[in-house]
Amino acid sequence: MNQSGTRIKPGRASLIGGIAVAAASFVLWAAVAHELAADTTGVLIVGLCVAAGIGIWIRVADL
């Protein structure tokens, strides 16, 4: 809450941006893992977690 008592509502743009950045991050992670011949399920799951973290960070930081 800010000083005037109104609540700041996050915009839909930050949600869409977070999702887009997360998706792009995962695609890049998978591409690099493939080029390094390390595209195992475990590496891709770690990439998915990293991408989700980046997307959440973008969403929260954009508030």
TIMI-2910 file (N, C-alpha, C, CB; in pm, 1 decimal, decimal comma, always signed):
<rs>
+----------+----------+----------+----------+----------+----------+----------+----------+----------+----------+----------+----------+------+
!      n_x !      n_y !      n_z !     ca_x !     ca_y !     ca_z !      c_x !      c_y !      c_z !     cb_x !     cb_y !     cb_z ! resn !
+----------+----------+----------+----------+----------+----------+----------+----------+----------+----------+----------+----------+------+
!    +84,0 !   -117,3 !     +0,0 !     +0,0 !     +0,0 !     +0,0 !    +89,0 !   +124,3 !     +0,0 !    -95,9 !     -0,6 !   +121,7 !  Met !
!    +47,7 !   +221,7 !    -75,3 !   +121,8 !   +346,5 !    -73,0 !    +61,6 !   +439,4 !    +31,8 !   +121,5 !   +413,1 !   -212,2 !  Asn !
!   +110,2 !   +560,3 !    +42,0 !    +68,6 !   +650,9 !   +149,3 !    -77,6 !   +692,4 !   +140,4 !   +154,6 !   +773,5 !   +148,1 !  Gln !
!   -133,9 !   +696,7 !    +22,6 !   -272,7 !   +740,5 !     +9,9 !   -372,2 !   +627,7 !    +36,9 !   -296,2 !   +797,3 !   -128,4 !  Ser !
!   -324,2 !   +506,6 !    +59,0 !   -411,6 !   +395,4 !    +91,6 !   -462,8 !   +318,2 !    -27,5 !   -525,3 !   +444,5 !   +168,3 !  Gly !
!   -426,4 !   +356,4 !   -147,8 !   -470,6 !   +282,4 !   -265,3 !   -370,3 !   +172,3 !   -297,4 !   -488,3 !   +376,8 !   -386,3 !  Thr !
!   -420,8 !    +66,9 !   -350,6 !   -335,0 !    -46,3 !   -385,5 !   -296,7 !    -35,8 !   -532,8 !   -406,4 !   -182,2 !   -356,3 !  Arg !
!   -169,7 !    -60,1 !   -561,7 !   -121,6 !    -57,4 !   -699,8 !   -149,4 !   -194,2 !   -762,1 !    +31,9 !    -22,0 !   -706,6 !  Ile !
!   -223,9 !   -194,9 !   -871,5 !   -255,5 !   -319,2 !   -940,0 !   -154,0 !   -342,3 !  -1050,7 !   -399,3 !   -316,5 !   -996,9 !  Lys !
!    -94,2 !   -460,5 !  -1052,1 !     +0,3 !   -489,8 !  -1159,9 !    -72,5 !   -501,4 !  -1293,0 !    +77,9 !   -619,1 !  -1130,3 !  Pro !
!    -10,6 !   -450,3 !  -1395,5 !    -71,1 !   -453,7 !  -1528,0 !    -56,7 !   -588,7 !  -1594,3 !    -10,4 !   -348,0 !  -1615,3 !  Gly !
!   -138,4 !   -608,8 !  -1695,2 !   -131,6 !   -733,4 !  -1770,3 !     -3,0 !   -739,3 !  -1851,6 !   -253,6 !   -747,9 !  -1862,3 !  Arg !
!    +52,4 !   -624,4 !  -1883,8 !   +175,0 !   -622,5 !  -1964,1 !   +290,9 !   -690,1 !  -1891,2 !   +212,8 !   -478,6 !  -1999,7 !  Ala !
!   +300,7 !   -670,8 !  -1759,4 !   +409,8 !   -734,6 !  -1686,3 !   +391,3 !   -885,5 !  -1681,6 !   +419,2 !   -678,3 !  -1544,3 !  Ser !
!   +267,9 !   -931,7 !  -1677,2 !   +241,3 !  -1075,6 !  -1679,5 !   +278,8 !  -1134,1 !  -1814,6 !    +93,4 !  -1104,2 !  -1648,4 !  Leu !
!   +234,1 !  -1069,8 !  -1921,2 !   +265,2 !  -1117,6 !  -2056,4 !   +415,5 !  -1109,2 !  -2082,2 !   +187,9 !  -1035,4 !  -2162,5 !  Ile !
!   +477,3 !  -1001,4 !  -2036,7 !   +621,9 !   -987,3 !  -2053,3 !   +699,2 !  -1093,9 !  -1978,9 !   +666,5 !   -851,4 !  -2006,9 !  Gly !
!   +655,7 !  -1125,2 !  -1856,6 !   +721,6 !  -1230,0 !  -1778,7 !   +710,8 !  -1365,4 !  -1845,4 !   +662,8 !  -1237,1 !  -1639,8 !  Gly !
!   +592,5 !  -1394,3 !  -1898,3 !   +572,6 !  -1521,9 !  -1967,6 !   +657,8 !  -1528,1 !  -2094,1 !   +423,8 !  -1541,9 !  -2002,7 !  Ile !
!   +660,3 !  -1418,8 !  -2169,9 !   +738,8 !  -1415,9 !  -2293,9 !   +887,7 !  -1431,3 !  -2266,3 !   +713,6 !  -1285,6 !  -2369,6 !  Ala !
!   +937,0 !  -1361,4 !  -2164,5 !  +1079,0 !  -1371,3 !  -2131,4 !  +1112,7 !  -1511,1 !  -2080,4 !  +1117,5 !  -1265,6 !  -2026,3 !  Val !
!  +1024,1 !  -1570,5 !  -2000,7 !  +1047,1 !  -1706,1 !  -1952,1 !  +1051,8 !  -1805,7 !  -2067,6 !   +938,1 !  -1746,1 !  -1852,3 !  Ala !
!   +958,8 !  -1792,0 !  -2161,2 !   +956,7 !  -1882,8 !  -2276,2 !  +1083,0 !  -1866,8 !  -2360,4 !   +831,9 !  -1857,3 !  -2362,7 !  Ala !
!  +1122,3 !  -1742,5 !  -2385,0 !  +1243,4 !  -1718,0 !  -2464,1 !  +1367,9 !  -1770,1 !  -2392,4 !  +1258,7 !  -1567,9 !  -2493,3 !  Ala !
!  +1372,0 !  -1753,1 !  -2261,2 !  +1485,6 !  -1802,5 !  -2182,9 !  +1496,4 !  -1954,4 !  -2192,7 !  +1472,2 !  -1759,7 !  -2035,6 !  Ser !
!  +1382,0 !  -2021,8 !  -2183,8 !  +1384,9 !  -2167,4 !  -2192,7 !  +1426,9 !  -2214,4 !  -2331,9 !  +1248,3 !  -2224,8 !  -2157,4 !  Phe !
!  +1378,4 !  -2146,9 !  -2434,8 !  +1416,8 !  -2183,7 !  -2571,4 !  +1567,5 !  -2166,7 !  -2590,0 !  +1339,5 !  -2098,0 !  -2674,9 !  Val !
!  +1621,1 !  -2056,3 !  -2540,6 !  +1766,0 !  -2035,2 !  -2551,1 !  +1843,2 !  -2140,3 !  -2471,3 !  +1803,3 !  -1894,3 !  -2502,0 !  Leu !
!  +1795,2 !  -2172,9 !  -2351,2 !  +1859,4 !  -2275,4 !  -2268,2 !  +1861,4 !  -2409,1 !  -2343,3 !  +1785,2 !  -2290,4 !  -2131,7 !  Trp !
!  +1746,8 !  -2446,0 !  -2400,7 !  +1737,5 !  -2573,4 !  -2472,1 !  +1827,7 !  -2573,8 !  -2595,3 !  +1592,1 !  -2601,3 !  -2513,1 !  Ala !
!  +1836,3 !  -2460,7 !  -2664,9 !  +1921,1 !  -2452,7 !  -2784,0 !  +2069,0 !  -2466,9 !  -2746,8 !  +1897,5 !  -2319,5 !  -2857,7 !  Ala !
!  +2109,8 !  -2399,2 !  -2642,2 !  +2249,8 !  -2409,3 !  -2598,7 !  +2279,5 !  -2550,9 !  -2549,4 !  +2280,3 !  -2305,9 !  -2486,9 !  Val !
!  +2187,7 !  -2608,8 !  -2473,8 !  +2207,2 !  -2745,8 !  -2424,7 !  +2217,9 !  -2842,9 !  -2542,3 !  +2091,0 !  -2787,6 !  -2330,6 !  Ala !
!  +2137,8 !  -2822,5 !  -2643,8 !  +2143,6 !  -2908,9 !  -2762,2 !  +2277,7 !  -2894,8 !  -2833,7 !  +2028,5 !  -2875,5 !  -2858,8 !  His !
!  +2323,8 !  -2771,5 !  -2848,7 !  +2452,3 !  -2748,9 !  -2916,8 !  +2569,6 !  -2807,8 !  -2838,1 !  +2474,8 !  -2598,7 !  -2938,5 !  Glu !
!  +2556,2 !  -2812,8 !  -2705,9 !  +2662,8 !  -2869,2 !  -2622,8 !  +2644,6 !  -3019,6 !  -2600,2 !  +2667,9 !  -2797,1 !  -2488,4 !  Leu !
!  +2545,6 !  -3077,5 !  -2666,1 !  +2512,9 !  -3219,7 !  -2652,8 !  +2483,9 !  -3256,0 !  -2507,9 !  +2627,3 !  -3306,3 !  -2706,6 !  Ala !
!  +2418,1 !  -3166,2 !  -2437,7 !  +2384,0 !  -3188,6 !  -2297,7 !  +2234,0 !  -3175,2 !  -2277,3 !  +2459,4 !  -3090,2 !  -2207,0 !  Ala !
!  +2156,7 !  -3207,5 !  -2379,5 !  +2011,9 !  -3188,0 !  -2370,2 !  +1941,4 !  -3310,0 !  -2311,8 !  +1954,5 !  -3156,4 !  -2507,6 !  Asp !
!  +1980,9 !  -3343,7 !  -2190,1 !  +1914,2 !  -3451,6 !  -2117,8 !  +1791,9 !  -3396,2 !  -2046,2 !  +2010,8 !  -3519,2 !  -2017,0 !  Thr !
!  +1709,8 !  -3484,9 !  -1997,5 !  +1588,8 !  -3443,1 !  -1927,0 !  +1622,9 !  -3359,3 !  -1804,4 !  +1506,1 !  -3565,2 !  -1886,0 !  Thr !
!  +1724,2 !  -3398,8 !  -1731,0 !  +1763,8 !  -3324,9 !  -1611,0 !  +1806,4 !  -3181,9 !  -1641,3 !  +1876,3 !  -3397,1 !  -1541,0 !  Gly !
!  +1885,0 !  -3166,2 !  -1745,8 !  +1931,2 !  -3032,7 !  -1785,3 !  +1813,8 !  -2946,9 !  -1831,0 !  +2036,8 !  -3042,7 !  -1897,5 !  Val !
!  +1720,3 !  -3006,3 !  -1901,7 !  +1603,9 !  -2930,9 !  -1947,7 !  +1511,8 !  -2893,7 !  -1831,5 !  +1526,6 !  -3011,7 !  -2051,9 !  Leu !
!  +1501,2 !  -2979,1 !  -1730,8 !  +1421,3 !  -2945,6 !  -1612,0 !  +1485,6 !  -2830,1 !  -1536,0 !  +1406,2 !  -3068,9 !  -1519,2 !  Ile !
!  +1616,7 !  -2833,0 !  -1524,0 !  +1686,5 !  -2720,4 !  -1459,7 !  +1663,6 !  -2593,2 !  -1540,2 !  +1839,1 !  -2749,4 !  -1446,5 !  Val !
!  +1668,8 !  -2602,5 !  -1671,2 !  +1642,5 !  -2487,4 !  -1757,3 !  +1501,4 !  -2434,8 !  -1740,7 !  +1666,3 !  -2523,8 !  -1901,7 !  Gly !
!  +1406,6 !  -2524,8 !  -1724,1 !  +1267,7 !  -2484,5 !  -1702,5 !  +1254,1 !  -2409,0 !  -1569,7 !  +1174,4 !  -2608,1 !  -1704,1 !  Leu !
!  +1322,5 !  -2456,5 !  -1467,0 !  +1319,5 !  -2388,0 !  -1336,3 !  +1385,6 !  -2251,0 !  -1344,5 !  +1389,8 !  -2473,4 !  -1228,7 !  Cys !
!  +1497,3 !  -2242,6 !  -1414,4 !  +1565,6 !  -2114,0 !  -1431,2 !  +1477,6 !  -2016,8 !  -1509,8 !  +1701,3 !  -2133,4 !  -1502,7 !  Val !
!  +1417,1 !  -2064,6 !  -1615,3 !  +1329,7 !  -1979,5 !  -1696,8 !  +1209,3 !  -1931,9 !  -1615,8 !  +1282,4 !  -2055,2 !  -1822,3 !  Ala !
!  +1152,1 !  -2020,0 !  -1534,7 !  +1039,2 !  -1980,2 !  -1450,0 !  +1082,8 !  -1873,5 !  -1349,8 !   +981,0 !  -2102,7 !  -1375,7 !  Ala !
!  +1200,6 !  -1889,9 !  -1293,2 !  +1252,4 !  -1789,3 !  -1200,3 !  +1273,2 !  -1654,8 !  -1266,8 !  +1382,4 !  -1836,3 !  -1139,9 !  Gly !
!  +1325,3 !  -1656,5 !  -1387,1 !  +1345,3 !  -1531,7 !  -1461,4 !  +1211,5 !  -1465,9 !  -1492,2 !  +1423,0 !  -1558,1 !  -1592,1 !  Ile !
!  +1113,7 !  -1545,7 !  -1532,8 !   +981,3 !  -1491,7 !  -1562,6 !   +915,3 !  -1430,5 !  -1440,2 !   +892,7 !  -1599,9 !  -1619,3 !  Gly !
!   +928,7 !  -1497,6 !  -1326,0 !   +873,6 !  -1443,6 !  -1200,9 !   +945,4 !  -1315,3 !  -1163,2 !   +885,1 !  -1546,7 !  -1086,5 !  Ile !
!  +1076,6 !  -1313,8 !  -1181,2 !  +1153,7 !  -1193,2 !  -1150,4 !  +1106,6 !  -1074,1 !  -1236,0 !  +1304,6 !  -1219,0 !  -1173,2 !  Trp !
!  +1086,1 !  -1097,8 !  -1363,0 !  +1037,8 !   -992,6 !  -1453,0 !   +901,1 !   -943,1 !  -1407,2 !  +1030,2 !  -1044,1 !  -1598,7 !  Ile !
!   +813,0 !  -1034,2 !  -1371,7 !   +677,9 !   -998,7 !  -1327,5 !   +683,0 !   -913,6 !  -1200,1 !   +593,9 !  -1126,1 !  -1303,1 !  Arg !
!   +762,7 !   -956,4 !  -1102,6 !   +769,4 !   -884,2 !   -974,5 !   +843,9 !   -752,1 !   -989,6 !   +837,9 !   -970,9 !   -867,4 !  Val !
!   +950,9 !   -751,4 !  -1067,1 !  +1030,5 !   -629,7 !  -1082,7 !   +956,3 !   -522,1 !  -1159,7 !  +1160,6 !   -661,3 !  -1152,4 !  Ala !
!   +858,1 !   -561,0 !  -1239,3 !   +784,9 !   -465,5 !  -1320,9 !   +670,7 !   -398,2 !  -1243,4 !   +729,9 !   -535,0 !  -1443,8 !  Asp !
!   +651,5 !   -439,1 !  -1118,3 !   +545,5 !   -377,4 !  -1039,7 !   +588,3 !   -238,9 !  -1002,2 !   +512,1 !   -460,1 !   -914,4 !  Leu !
+----------+----------+----------+----------+----------+----------+----------+----------+----------+----------+----------+----------+------+
</rs>
